[in-house]
Amino acid sequence: MKLRLQQLDLPPDYTPAQLVQTMARTLRCQPAALSGVQVVRRSVDARGRSPRLTVAVDFTMAGPLPAGVRDVEPLELTPPVAARVISDYHGPRPLVVGAGPAGLMAAWGLAEAGLKPLLVERGEAAAPRARRVQAFWQDGLLDGESNLLYGEGGAGLFSDGKLTSRSKDRPRVRRFLEALVTCGASPEILIDAEPHVGSDVLELLVPAIRNRMIALGGEVRFGARLERLEIENQTVRGAVISGEALRTDCCVLATGHSARDCYAMLLEQGVPLEAKPFAIGLRLELPQHRIDTAQWGGSFPALGRASFRLTRREEAHARACYSFCMCPGGLVMACSSAAGFLTTNGMSLSQRDKPMGNAAFLVPVFPADYPAVAQKAWAGIAFQEKLEAAAFALGGSNYTLPAQRLVDFLEGASPAELPAARSCQRARPAQLRGLLPAWAEATLRLAVPKMLRSLRGVVLEEALLYAAETRSSSPVRVVRGEDGQSIGIRGLYPCGEGAGYAGGIVSSGVDGLRISEAIVGAR
Ligand SMILES: Cc1cc2nc3c(=O)[nH]c(=O)nc-3n(C[C@H](O)[C@H](O)[C@H](O)COP(=O)(O)OP(=O)(O)OC[C@H]3O[C@@H](n4cnc5c(N)ncnc54)[C@H](O)[C@@H]3O)c2cc1C
């Protein structure tokens, strides 16, 4: 019988022989009695003096299981649900707009089902896009259609490539990760509790996903922007893509939350949108070796680099605060998708081998925090834009990031020279006090030092802040019903982060799969 052993404790650099010996000891059997050993889950346990791995293993055992052995259970193999395939589909092609994780996976699901989708993306394919992004980082040259946020791979392409997700939809998370493995990702992402691929690997994976989708009958057009939906009787009849009218009865809108022109178009066309809470803050950078020491007591190459997740509850004069999108051994970078607006974010490469680690420190924002505007759903975007325009000006109006040492920010001191040891060289000293709304600034001043105190050995004088984090999640929801369609327009399927139904690479990809299933189910 196939069994699963949970909670096996192993050193970070264990060998396959060590694994089998530890299993045999736990199961009170000879190593030779074990076969088909396969690690299915692996997480770091950093509670002791030095970190250990906690591993779950599937295996087969010759002979009966000795009485009293704990943490072993029979493995119930649920047969995979057969995906529906429509082999003789001759209806109109579903249109998928946006080649971020959500759009790519929606198109993947539709192509696998035989529906031959057309995927349109305003930006460029991953390789030319990467060159354009380099020019932005080096010289501040922004292309409004193909940049860090627009283009094949979406906002996730130049990212940390963390594939963690709090989604409870484990079957679809698995389907998404397996799709990545099919396209060349390491199978380790299927077992690691905190899987990570890195931006350099994503740059190879994303074109492979596109090519597989094409091989299944789909089509992709780059430099193709959705300008308008053709709507009759509150039903999608077509769309205008870069001036060309296309007929379709189904449009998956996976345009991300940076495409503000798209929200404006939806508002104008009467698609129901609503404001939703989001968050703002600053990105903080620290020497990575301090984080490794604080979390693990030192460096453990077999484990990679240490991360952290810090939270602080609301208290007098301060809201809740949390760290977000921690990028161990990573880079802080400037981001923009429209002239005159600047935001910051973090990324890493697969090796996570840069000397600094960074994370956003965020404070929640609610619709009551910003002034109402004529179109209620637009108010959060207007609030973001104001902050991003101020950050752009503070950085010198050339996409240089404004930055300040944490201690100067806390004391209200004039901005001093920035430390040479920093990941983003296009940064300049600036007074970050006064940039964020008073309640956000007060929260960060109170909460950040207290949160960092839980990382023993971290030196506040070494911490650098970059402004501003504004795009950690969508300020708008494109409201949809249980069937995945917009509550106002039949045939329109809002999808992914921009629709307000996902946040992060995995949950956006999973949402794409979910929407593709809804479309296939309705045919
Ligand atoms: C720098 C950075 C680092 C990140 N790091 C991580 C991480 O490590 N892990 C993680 O889980 N998440 C990370 N995220 C968040 C993650 O990238 C997003 O949650 C995810 O990409 C959202 O996917 P999406 O497909 O919904 O939207 P997007 O990825 O935003 O994709 C939308 C796509 O639609 C296209 N588009 C927009 N308008 C139009 C139009 N009118 N016509 C045609 N195409 C259009 C855009 O060009 C874009 O390619 C990061 C984000 C950033 C910016």
The ligand as a Gaussian input file, in Angstrom:
#p B3LYP/6-31G(d) Opt

LIG

0 1
 C        7.895000      44.202000      -9.474000
 C        6.852000      43.210000      -9.066000
 C        7.235000      42.101000      -8.320000
 C        6.285000      41.137000      -7.962000
 N        6.693000      40.008000      -7.314000
 C        5.799000      39.015000      -7.093000
 C        6.212000      37.764000      -6.548000
 O        7.380000      37.515000      -6.299000
 N        5.272000      36.821000      -6.333000
 C        3.951000      37.048000      -6.603000
 O        3.138000      36.155000      -6.384000
 N        3.537000      38.219000      -7.127000
 C        4.424000      39.197000      -7.391000
 N        3.999000      40.366000      -7.941000
 C        2.557000      40.543000      -8.235000
 C        2.205000      39.790000      -9.507000
 O        3.107000      40.136000     -10.504000
 C        0.788000      40.128000      -9.920000
 O       -0.073000      39.752000      -8.864000
 C        0.380000      39.366000     -11.173000
 O        1.276000      39.619000     -12.231000
 C       -1.030000      39.765000     -11.606000
 O       -1.353000      39.030000     -12.730000
 P       -2.450000      39.481000     -13.793000
 O       -2.287000      38.556000     -14.928000
 O       -3.754000      39.573000     -13.119000
 O       -2.048000      40.969000     -14.221000
 P       -0.708000      41.533000     -14.838000
 O        0.440000      40.667000     -14.492000
 O       -0.644000      42.949000     -14.431000
 O       -0.907000      41.414000     -16.416000
 C       -1.802000      42.219000     -17.118000
 C       -1.360000      42.285000     -18.562000
 O       -2.390000      42.922000     -19.318000
 C       -1.792000      43.749000     -20.290000
 N       -2.751000      44.804000     -20.663000
 C       -3.180000      45.837000     -19.901000
 N       -4.069000      46.586000     -20.574000
 C       -4.223000      46.005000     -21.793000
 C       -4.997000      46.332000     -22.927000
 N       -5.834000      47.382000     -22.933000
 N       -4.868000      45.561000     -24.040000
 C       -4.023000      44.483000     -24.047000
 N       -3.265000      44.140000     -22.986000
 C       -3.367000      44.881000     -21.861000
 C       -0.568000      44.301000     -19.590000
 O        0.372000      44.739000     -20.543000
 C       -0.106000      43.117000     -18.785000
 O        0.857000      42.351000     -19.469000
 C        4.928000      41.341000      -8.310000
 C        4.540000      42.489000      -9.022000
 C        5.490000      43.413000      -9.403000
 C        5.065000      44.635000     -10.178000

